[in-house]
Structure formats: structure tokens, C-alpha cells
């Protein structure tokens, strides 16, 4: 599955959102873009952040998945 071909950034009345068959998997990204619009960020800023999210998605699909271990906290003297 090629997510890049399934996601595009489109504008509707100055609000930018991810659209396409894979967009449902990235609803939090659209929520964030909507938040930026609601906070009156410029359309150009919201567009740039949207393209940054697409670039990050492309990058994250090409790198080897990270193996995460539970974090442990060290006791540090005050």
C-alpha cells in the first residue's frame, strides 16, 4: 500500500485537510490542522504544516520501525 498516493492536502475555504482513501487513519493530523485554522493561523502557515505532516508520514513509512522499551526513572539527589 502506498500511503503517499492515498493522501493529498486540499484546501476548502482556507482550511487545509488531508484527503484520500488513507485520510481516516490520520484524523488527528486533520484535527491539528483544524485547530490551527480555529486559532486564526494564516492559511499559508496551516498549508505549510500540512505539507510537513505529509513529509513526515513519507519519512516514517521509509525508516525501520523503532523498538521501544518501557522507560525507567532514576532517583536523582535533590
C-alpha positions, 0 to 999 in steps of 0.5 A: 500500500502506498500511503503517499498516493492515498493522501493529498492536502486540499484546501476548502475555504482556507482550511487545509485537510488531508484527503484520500482513501488513507485520510481516516487513519490520520484524523488527528493530523486533520484535527491539528490542522483544524485547530490551527485554522480555529486559532486564526493561523494564516492559511499559508502557515496551516498549508505549510504544516500540512505539507510537513505532516505529509513529509513526515508520514513519507519519512516514517513509512521509509525508516525501520520501525523503532523498538521501544522499551518501557522507560525507567526513572532514576532517583536523582539527589535533590 
